[in-house]
């Protein structure tokens, strides 16, 4: 088969069914491509080729015998190295946990393995999902395949870079303030932060208990739906796990946007904060395209971006400080500088600050829910700037808070980010769609309609075609 | 964040608060980082609006909703 590395998970499954491709061939092709190109972008912290090929052989036998477990059977996946896999180190890209070996698979990994997915290895991230991109860590930062001199977004940097480089069709990330959606947008792929509690967080090293989410990343909306079908579900061992799930998240993907009501949160990137003009123009174009697809697009108003963002940062700083305080007291030099600063911030907050943030949160959830009485999906900015250079610490510090993702970690609504254009510098621009609680079906319906109408998902990073 | 810049605030009050939080080692080895952390916390706090109803219920801290 040609262009094997750009096949989606859905296409790979179809090729297995028609015997045009086997899991061993697919996994070997992925491993070869990683071996040839990963030194340019550092997406992987560890590749376990031997285990992957062994798993591919098993999948091949099962599929050939007609025992197909589902659409991810035999599909290569990558895992952000903050999620436990039995017998493997979960380093969180940090010196602090270099030798921490996980005793068991996180439930989300167990679900992927039960569905027959083949784990290729562990992917790079920002240290503890908060500090990066950094050059003072035990591993180099992942880079953006569209331009290796540029930031790939984070914290799930390796997951997005691996997808954009054609190393694999599916990866897992985690998202506390936008860590799935930021790199997905910066690297021109797709990332979903599901409804809070839809995917188990057990076995995932926490950054902030009440903001953390696990989400799938892929190159097609259909693959996001297939992955969510597998990883979503109640986990009695996770106190933040939601009871009951819909499943069949791709059921409405072919229905198009006609008749849907889209609320455009324009004030986030016009009056609350001024987006880069290219970002703003691309968002207006998304609204126009969805309008031509038959959606009714209207402006809506949420609480101010700055207020939502402030609440998210207070909660994240307080909760992450509670997790890291002992290590920061005893081993401050073992953290990268960015992580040290961002987590130590929590030491300067009071108990009242944290409680006030949670009080605001309750009000903000109600405000977003109120807007959803009149619309089905929100159209929101993702990053307010194209990706800056990875070695420009000042630009990284300046652009880090210029984003509209964190509000939906505060409220827990599901949010999908995807490519919305290319900047003059040839870097991906992105949009974010946000849905009602547990209405990932409609969210993915809108994403798929935009994907088909825009065609951005067919663009490839130069040098990786 | 103001990485790489000198923080005049890396002095008395911030350092006292850092030490009160047990960050003596960090404060002595990385005073600029500790000052930057204090600024980050202040910015986040300042971005939050004032609380209008002090009796507003904050519990549970995150609402986990079951699928409809």
Boltz contact constraints between the chains, C-beta under 6 A:
constraints:
  - contact:
      token1: [A, 197]
      token2: [B, 64]
      max_distance: 6.0
  - contact:
      token1: [A, 210]
      token2: [B, 61]
      max_distance: 6.0
  - contact:
      token1: [A, 210]
      token2: [B, 62]
      max_distance: 6.0
  - contact:
      token1: [A, 240]
      token2: [B, 64]
      max_distance: 6.0
  - contact:
      token1: [A, 242]
      token2: [B, 64]
      max_distance: 6.0
  - contact:
      token1: [A, 242]
      token2: [B, 66]
      max_distance: 6.0
  - contact:
      token1: [A, 243]
      token2: [B, 66]
      max_distance: 6.0
  - contact:
      token1: [A, 244]
      token2: [B, 66]
      max_distance: 6.0
  - contact:
      token1: [A, 244]
      token2: [B, 67]
      max_distance: 6.0
  - contact:
      token1: [A, 245]
      token2: [B, 67]
      max_distance: 6.0
  - contact:
      token1: [A, 246]
      token2: [B, 67]
      max_distance: 6.0
  - contact:
      token1: [A, 306]
      token2: [B, 47]
      max_distance: 6.0
  - contact:
      token1: [A, 307]
      token2: [B, 49]
      max_distance: 6.0
  - contact:
      token1: [A, 310]
      token2: [B, 44]
      max_distance: 6.0
  - contact:
      token1: [A, 310]
      token2: [B, 47]
      max_distance: 6.0
  - contact:
      token1: [A, 310]
      token2: [B, 48]
      max_distance: 6.0
  - contact:
      token1: [A, 311]
      token2: [B, 48]
      max_distance: 6.0
  - contact:
      token1: [A, 313]
      token2: [B, 44]
      max_distance: 6.0
  - contact:
      token1: [A, 314]
      token2: [B, 44]
      max_distance: 6.0
  - contact:
      token1: [A, 329]
      token2: [B, 22]
      max_distance: 6.0
  - contact:
      token1: [A, 332]
      token2: [B, 25]
      max_distance: 6.0
  - contact:
      token1: [A, 332]
      token2: [B, 26]
      max_distance: 6.0
  - contact:
      token1: [A, 340]
      token2: [B, 33]
      max_distance: 6.0
  - contact:
      token1: [A, 341]
      token2: [B, 33]
      max_distance: 6.0
  - contact:
      token1: [A, 341]
      token2: [B, 36]
      max_distance: 6.0
  - contact:
      token1: [A, 341]
      token2: [B, 37]
      max_distance: 6.0
  - contact:
      token1: [A, 344]
      token2: [B, 37]
      max_distance: 6.0
  - contact:
      token1: [A, 345]
      token2: [B, 37]
      max_distance: 6.0
  - contact:
      token1: [A, 345]
      token2: [B, 40]
      max_distance: 6.0
  - contact:
      token1: [A, 345]
      token2: [B, 41]
      max_distance: 6.0
  - contact:
      token1: [A, 347]
      token2: [B, 21]
      max_distance: 6.0
  - contact:
      token1: [A, 347]
      token2: [B, 23]
      max_distance: 6.0
  - contact:
      token1: [A, 348]
      token2: [B, 38]
      max_distance: 6.0
  - contact:
      token1: [A, 348]
      token2: [B, 41]
      max_distance: 6.0
  - contact:
      token1: [A, 349]
      token2: [B, 41]
      max_distance: 6.0
  - contact:
      token1: [A, 353]
      token2: [B, 45]
      max_distance: 6.0
  - contact:
      token1: [A, 355]
      token2: [B, 58]
      max_distance: 6.0
  - contact:
      token1: [A, 356]
      token2: [B, 51]
      max_distance: 6.0
  - contact:
      token1: [A, 358]
      token2: [B, 58]
      max_distance: 6.0
  - contact:
      token1: [A, 358]
      token2: [B, 61]
      max_distance: 6.0
  - contact:
      token1: [A, 359]
      token2: [B, 56]
      max_distance: 6.0
  - contact:
      token1: [A, 359]
      token2: [B, 58]
      max_distance: 6.0
  - contact:
      token1: [A, 393]
      token2: [B, 3]
      max_distance: 6.0
  - contact:
      token1: [A, 397]
      token2: [B, 1]
      max_distance: 6.0
  - contact:
      token1: [A, 397]
      token2: [B, 3]
      max_distance: 6.0
  - contact:
      token1: [A, 437]
      token2: [B, 65]
      max_distance: 6.0
  - contact:
      token1: [A, 438]
      token2: [B, 67]
      max_distance: 6.0
